[in-house]
């Protein structure tokens, strides 16, 4: 016995602990935890590329904080707050997560379209700026869309006490705002 767990289970201790926790959850809570875990993956994809810049900005005396740096670092504070509020089943956590994911999904699609159009029209620009393949961007958008779909399921909305009016305002409002943000690049 190690920490009260049979010795035969110690190599799979993580699996054992997760199965005990997971077996005591209702189906809605399982879905909420799944969405939260997938949303944590989104957070990890934001932290990874920004790690060098963030460590430079926090440790270097030459670092200068301006509005653009603040905007690029904002998701590093926003996403953990939304994750925590979602785990506590707060309405604000659902709203924050949905708004951010809709913005991310739409911006990914728009960036893929603009990058594809600029990359094919000007090979010089394509050599300067690494534009991800269109398929990669669309797979990312599909992942974000799947998270939005899971958050918009009726059981999840009921668990967070989200009515249809707030649901439409979050999805539609953010889609319109993101389109306005990208409009100049889309019509060129």
Residue frames as qw, qx, qy, qz and C-alpha x, y, z in Angstrom:
[[0.000, 0.889, 0.457, 0.000, 0.00, 0.00, 0.00],
 [0.378, 0.047, 0.020, 0.924, 1.27, 3.44, -0.99],
 [0.180, -0.017, 0.094, -0.979, -0.74, 6.34, 0.44],
 [0.543, 0.194, 0.590, -0.565, -3.65, 3.97, 1.00],
 [0.711, 0.485, -0.227, -0.455, -3.71, 2.85, -2.64],
 [0.944, -0.066, 0.314, 0.075, -2.98, -0.81, -3.48],
 [0.370, -0.554, 0.531, 0.524, 0.55, -1.27, -4.82],
 [0.504, 0.280, 0.725, 0.377, -0.78, -2.76, -8.05],
 [0.243, 0.871, 0.418, 0.085, -2.45, 0.57, -8.87],
 [0.339, -0.757, 0.076, 0.553, 0.53, 2.87, -8.22],
 [0.380, -0.053, 0.530, 0.756, 1.86, 2.85, -11.82],
 [0.012, -0.509, -0.605, -0.613, -1.57, 4.00, -12.95],
 [0.191, -0.449, -0.570, 0.661, -2.22, 6.34, -10.03],
 [0.130, 0.218, -0.129, -0.959, -3.21, 9.23, -12.27],
 [0.395, -0.145, -0.710, -0.564, -5.72, 7.07, -14.09],
 [0.358, -0.383, -0.818, 0.239, -7.05, 5.73, -10.78],
 [0.074, -0.394, -0.364, 0.840, -7.55, 9.21, -9.29],
 [0.255, 0.143, -0.325, -0.899, -9.19, 10.54, -12.46],
 [0.395, -0.225, -0.816, -0.358, -11.52, 7.54, -12.70],
 [0.253, -0.443, -0.728, 0.459, -12.64, 8.00, -9.08],
 [0.057, 0.383, 0.125, -0.914, -13.28, 11.72, -9.64],
 [0.274, 0.099, -0.556, -0.779, -14.88, 11.17, -13.04],
 [0.290, -0.281, -0.905, -0.138, -17.21, 8.41, -11.85],
 [0.141, -0.513, -0.638, 0.557, -18.77, 10.70, -9.23],
 [0.075, 0.278, -0.115, -0.951, -19.76, 13.40, -11.73],
 [0.576, 0.557, 0.488, -0.347, -23.09, 13.95, -13.43],
 [0.647, 0.398, 0.464, 0.456, -23.07, 13.95, -17.26],
 [0.157, 0.955, 0.131, 0.214, -23.42, 17.75, -17.35],
 [0.427, -0.838, 0.307, 0.146, -20.47, 18.21, -14.99],
 [0.754, -0.077, 0.499, 0.420, -18.41, 15.81, -17.10],
 [0.491, 0.683, 0.355, 0.407, -19.17, 17.93, -20.14],
 [0.120, -0.988, 0.053, -0.082, -18.29, 21.13, -18.27],
 [0.613, -0.603, 0.427, 0.278, -14.97, 19.62, -17.17],
 [0.718, 0.242, 0.484, 0.437, -14.28, 18.44, -20.72],
 [0.292, 0.879, 0.195, 0.323, -14.90, 21.93, -22.11],
 [0.349, -0.914, 0.203, 0.036, -12.76, 23.43, -19.36],
 [0.738, -0.303, 0.470, 0.377, -9.93, 21.02, -20.12],
 [0.602, 0.492, 0.417, 0.471, -10.12, 21.81, -23.84],
 [0.032, 0.975, 0.077, 0.204, -10.22, 25.53, -23.01],
 [0.576, -0.712, 0.318, 0.245, -7.05, 25.01, -20.95],
 [0.725, 0.128, 0.454, 0.501, -5.45, 23.67, -24.15],
 [0.292, 0.853, 0.235, 0.364, -6.38, 26.98, -25.81],
 [0.349, -0.925, 0.149, 0.025, -4.60, 28.75, -22.94],
 [0.738, -0.352, 0.424, 0.389, -1.51, 26.60, -23.43],
 [0.617, 0.466, 0.397, 0.496, -1.44, 27.47, -27.14],
 [0.061, 0.958, 0.072, 0.270, -1.38, 31.14, -26.19],
 [0.546, -0.788, 0.258, 0.119, 1.29, 30.88, -23.52],
 [0.858, -0.024, 0.330, 0.392, 3.74, 28.81, -25.58],
 [0.548, 0.568, 0.199, 0.581, 4.51, 31.28, -28.38],
 [0.089, -0.905, -0.007, -0.415, 4.44, 34.26, -26.01],
 [0.812, -0.510, -0.139, 0.246, 6.72, 32.80, -23.34],
 [0.643, 0.061, 0.011, 0.763, 9.97, 34.37, -24.59],
 [0.042, 0.600, 0.152, 0.784, 8.39, 37.78, -25.07],
 [0.588, -0.728, -0.222, -0.273, 6.70, 37.61, -21.69],
 [0.803, -0.392, -0.122, 0.433, 9.86, 36.62, -19.86],
 [0.457, 0.269, 0.063, 0.845, 11.73, 39.46, -21.60],
 [0.179, -0.683, -0.210, -0.677, 9.02, 41.98, -20.68],
 [0.696, -0.682, -0.186, -0.123, 9.02, 40.92, -17.04],
 [0.816, -0.393, 0.006, 0.424, 12.77, 40.64, -16.47],
 [0.578, 0.281, 0.142, 0.753, 14.53, 43.09, -18.77],
 [0.156, -0.623, -0.241, 0.727, 15.13, 46.69, -17.74],
 [0.033, -0.173, 0.466, 0.867, 14.92, 47.63, -21.45],
 [0.038, 0.466, 0.862, 0.198, 11.34, 46.40, -21.76],
 [0.170, 0.073, 0.061, -0.981, 8.79, 49.09, -22.53],
 [0.197, 0.446, 0.860, -0.149, 5.16, 48.37, -21.90],
 [0.225, 0.111, -0.205, -0.946, 2.73, 49.97, -24.31],
 [0.691, 0.143, 0.229, -0.670, -0.88, 49.33, -25.28],
 [0.739, 0.339, -0.499, -0.299, -0.03, 46.68, -27.89],
 [0.279, 0.247, -0.875, 0.309, 1.94, 44.63, -25.36],
 [0.381, -0.013, 0.590, -0.712, -0.94, 44.95, -22.90],
 [0.769, 0.245, -0.061, -0.587, -3.43, 43.69, -25.51],
 [0.664, 0.328, -0.665, -0.097, -1.22, 40.73, -26.45],
 [0.177, 0.175, -0.846, 0.471, -0.70, 39.73, -22.79],
 [0.533, -0.150, 0.193, -0.810, -4.36, 40.23, -21.81],
 [0.844, -0.031, -0.410, -0.343, -5.44, 36.64, -22.72],
 [0.507, 0.173, -0.747, 0.393, -2.88, 35.34, -20.22],
 [0.128, -0.020, 0.600, -0.790, -4.98, 36.87, -17.44],
 [0.602, 0.059, -0.093, -0.791, -8.39, 36.59, -19.09],
 [0.701, 0.072, -0.657, -0.269, -8.42, 32.87, -19.86],
 [0.337, -0.008, -0.840, 0.424, -7.50, 31.60, -16.35],
 [0.285, 0.069, 0.407, -0.865, -10.19, 33.83, -14.82],
 [0.686, 0.119, -0.279, -0.662, -12.76, 32.48, -17.29],
 [0.579, 0.094, -0.810, 0.008, -11.59, 28.90, -16.58],
 [0.103, -0.018, -0.758, 0.644, -11.96, 29.35, -12.83],
 [0.451, 0.125, 0.219, -0.856, -15.39, 30.92, -13.14],
 [0.692, 0.120, -0.523, -0.482, -16.49, 28.10, -15.44],
 [0.436, 0.037, -0.868, 0.233, -15.36, 25.47, -12.94],
 [0.058, 0.166, 0.638, -0.749, -17.42, 27.24, -10.27],
 [0.102, 0.538, 0.798, 0.251, -20.39, 27.30, -12.71],
 [0.009, -0.607, -0.225, 0.762, -20.67, 31.06, -12.74],
 [0.524, 0.756, 0.391, -0.030, -22.63, 32.74, -15.51],
 [0.048, 0.924, -0.277, -0.259, -19.80, 35.23, -15.99],
 [0.435, -0.398, 0.750, 0.301, -17.38, 32.38, -16.76],
 [0.578, 0.418, 0.685, 0.149, -19.66, 31.06, -19.49],
 [0.313, 0.930, 0.161, -0.110, -20.09, 34.55, -20.98],
 [0.159, -0.814, 0.473, 0.298, -16.35, 35.30, -20.87],
 [0.514, -0.167, 0.793, 0.281, -15.47, 31.94, -22.42],
 [0.543, 0.587, 0.596, 0.078, -18.09, 32.14, -25.15],
 [0.205, 0.960, -0.018, -0.189, -17.21, 35.70, -26.12],
 [0.238, -0.696, 0.602, 0.310, -13.50, 34.90, -26.28],
 [0.541, 0.008, 0.808, 0.232, -13.98, 31.67, -28.24],
 [0.502, 0.751, 0.429, -0.015, -16.32, 33.30, -30.78],
 [0.086, 0.937, -0.249, -0.229, -13.78, 36.09, -31.28],
 [0.382, -0.493, 0.736, 0.264, -10.96, 33.56, -31.62],
 [0.606, 0.288, 0.730, 0.130, -12.88, 31.36, -34.06],
 [0.429, 0.864, 0.261, -0.045, -13.97, 34.23, -36.29],
 [0.048, -0.893, 0.381, 0.234, -10.55, 35.91, -36.18],
 [0.527, -0.277, 0.757, 0.269, -8.87, 32.62, -37.12],
 [0.588, 0.526, 0.599, 0.138, -11.14, 32.23, -40.13],
 [0.258, 0.961, 0.059, -0.080, -10.65, 35.84, -41.21],
 [0.263, -0.756, 0.534, 0.271, -6.87, 35.68, -40.71],
 [0.615, -0.002, 0.742, 0.269, -6.74, 32.50, -42.80],
 [0.514, 0.728, 0.443, 0.096, -8.69, 34.12, -45.61],
 [0.080, 0.977, -0.160, -0.115, -6.61, 37.30, -45.57],
 [0.437, -0.581, 0.637, 0.258, -3.35, 35.35, -45.27],
 [0.661, 0.228, 0.677, 0.230, -4.31, 33.05, -48.12],
 [0.425, 0.862, 0.270, 0.057, -5.30, 35.97, -50.35],
 [0.047, -0.938, 0.322, 0.121, -2.16, 37.97, -49.59],
 [0.580, -0.407, 0.668, 0.225, 0.11, 34.92, -49.78],
 [0.662, 0.354, 0.609, 0.258, -1.11, 33.94, -53.20],
 [0.349, 0.916, 0.185, 0.071, -1.11, 37.47, -54.57],
 [0.128, 0.896, -0.384, 0.184, 2.37, 38.48, -53.41],
 [0.919, -0.018, -0.323, 0.224, 5.07, 35.80, -52.95],
 [0.321, 0.476, -0.398, 0.715, 7.42, 38.41, -51.46],
 [0.488, -0.500, 0.237, -0.675, 5.04, 39.01, -48.54],
 [0.959, -0.167, -0.151, -0.173, 4.69, 35.26, -48.09],
 [0.749, 0.231, -0.407, 0.469, 8.47, 34.97, -47.69],
 [0.033, 0.490, -0.369, 0.789, 8.53, 37.77, -45.07],
 [0.545, -0.240, 0.416, -0.687, 5.57, 36.66, -42.96],
 [0.052, 0.032, -0.997, -0.043, 4.98, 33.02, -42.22],
 [0.644, -0.035, -0.040, -0.763, 1.37, 32.40, -43.10],
 [0.456, -0.101, 0.867, -0.174, 0.12, 29.09, -41.73],
 [0.058, -0.106, -0.850, -0.513, -1.46, 26.76, -44.26],
 [0.496, -0.203, -0.170, -0.827, -5.16, 27.31, -44.82],
 [0.736, -0.213, -0.623, -0.157, -5.94, 23.79, -43.61],
 [0.442, -0.084, -0.624, 0.639, -4.17, 24.42, -40.27],
 [0.147, -0.059, 0.196, -0.968, -6.12, 27.60, -39.67],
 [0.637, -0.176, -0.359, -0.659, -9.40, 25.96, -40.56],
 [0.670, -0.175, -0.706, 0.146, -8.67, 23.04, -38.21],
 [0.200, -0.047, -0.504, 0.839, -8.04, 25.55, -35.42],
 [0.392, -0.087, -0.049, -0.915, -11.29, 27.32, -36.23],
 [0.702, -0.170, -0.603, -0.339, -13.05, 23.94, -36.20],
 [0.497, -0.136, -0.704, 0.489, -11.62, 23.21, -32.73],
 [0.050, 0.049, 0.321, -0.945, -12.82, 26.59, -31.42],
 [0.544, -0.101, -0.333, -0.763, -16.19, 26.02, -33.09],
 [0.638, -0.189, -0.746, -0.016, -16.49, 22.64, -31.36],
 [0.268, -0.158, -0.604, 0.734, -15.90, 24.33, -28.01],
 [0.297, 0.012, 0.019, -0.955, -18.54, 26.94, -28.83],
 [0.626, -0.139, -0.596, -0.483, -20.92, 24.14, -29.82],
 [0.529, -0.213, -0.764, 0.301, -20.34, 22.34, -26.51],
 [0.078, -0.142, -0.419, 0.893, -20.86, 25.56, -24.55],
 [0.401, 0.021, -0.158, -0.902, -24.09, 26.23, -26.45],
 [0.375, -0.205, -0.893, -0.143, -25.67, 22.84, -25.66],
 [0.485, -0.609, -0.264, -0.569, -28.93, 23.17, -23.77],
 [0.800, -0.447, -0.359, 0.176, -27.73, 21.20, -20.72],
 [0.555, -0.007, -0.185, 0.811, -24.65, 23.39, -20.36],
 [0.064, -0.446, -0.116, -0.885, -26.65, 26.60, -20.76],
 [0.645, -0.599, -0.334, -0.337, -29.10, 25.38, -18.12],
 [0.768, -0.301, -0.337, 0.453, -26.25, 24.55, -15.72],
 [0.369, -0.010, -0.086, 0.925, -24.95, 28.12, -16.10],
 [0.105, 0.721, 0.550, -0.408, -28.49, 29.63, -16.13],
 [0.079, -0.262, 0.397, 0.876, -28.03, 31.19, -19.58],
 [0.540, 0.565, 0.498, -0.374, -31.26, 32.17, -21.31],
 [0.651, 0.454, 0.475, 0.380, -31.66, 32.30, -25.09],
 [0.151, 0.981, 0.083, 0.089, -31.48, 36.10, -25.19],
 [0.374, -0.804, 0.423, 0.185, -28.05, 36.22, -23.52],
 [0.742, -0.025, 0.592, 0.314, -26.89, 33.32, -25.68],
 [0.537, 0.693, 0.368, 0.310, -27.79, 35.17, -28.90],
 [0.047, -0.993, 0.106, -0.006, -26.29, 38.43, -27.63],
 [0.563, -0.597, 0.506, 0.266, -22.97, 36.72, -26.81],
 [0.671, 0.118, 0.618, 0.392, -22.66, 34.79, -30.06],
 [0.412, 0.766, 0.400, 0.291, -24.17, 37.31, -32.46],
 [0.132, -0.987, 0.047, 0.075, -22.70, 40.39, -30.81],
 [0.524, -0.581, 0.499, 0.373, -19.17, 39.04, -30.78],
 [0.638, 0.290, 0.587, 0.405, -19.47, 37.77, -34.35],
 [0.263, 0.910, 0.254, 0.196, -20.53, 41.25, -35.49],
 [0.289, -0.917, 0.226, 0.156, -17.78, 42.99, -33.49],
 [0.644, -0.298, 0.568, 0.417, -15.10, 40.64, -34.83],
 [0.554, 0.547, 0.505, 0.372, -16.34, 41.18, -38.40],
 [0.060, 0.994, 0.067, 0.060, -16.19, 44.95, -37.90],
 [0.502, -0.717, 0.387, 0.289, -12.66, 44.59, -36.53],
 [0.573, -0.125, 0.667, 0.459, -11.52, 42.64, -39.62],
 [0.527, 0.732, 0.399, -0.166, -13.65, 44.45, -42.20],
 [0.167, 0.879, -0.310, -0.322, -10.89, 46.64, -43.70],
 [0.220, -0.442, 0.832, 0.254, -8.67, 43.63, -44.33],
 [0.536, 0.261, 0.802, -0.045, -11.50, 41.53, -45.71],
 [0.502, 0.782, 0.304, -0.210, -12.70, 43.98, -48.38],
 [0.007, -0.771, 0.463, 0.437, -9.27, 44.75, -49.84]]
